[in-house]
């Protein structure tokens, strides 16, 4: 039995076992972020530059969030990592005229929940979300930076 469990552990995709990374949930909350993440000694941290919506992305915050996270997922995959390896996220949202100039946090969360806190990808990062005055392209509503851990 122990050999079978060990064999399955070795076959699991990177990040699936958290590889010694400890994620502390927010006590008494089901909000899909971690309160804290501990990275073990000897791990390699991988920091991605801010990712923005690709050409042709939807104009709304939710659609741009999904497009940006798909791009981040593809970049991580090329580096031999996955979204489950993300331990830190910083999100920049531009105010939405349809929201009276306030960021569309609900739209962001709709897109975010498609990638984090799901049965297929339960690993939650620590995260900050801030509203900014603008991004380089006035059509962009979202920019996301992530850091991942490689064991």
Secondary structure, 3 states (H helix, E strand, C coil): CHHHHHHHHHHCCCCCCHHHCEEEECCCCCCCCEEEEECCCCCEEEECCCEECCCCCCCCHHHHHHHHHHHHHHHHHHCCCCHHHEEEEEEEEECCHHHCCCCCHHHHHHHHCCCCCCCCCCCCCEEEEEEECCCCCCCCCEEEEEEEEEC
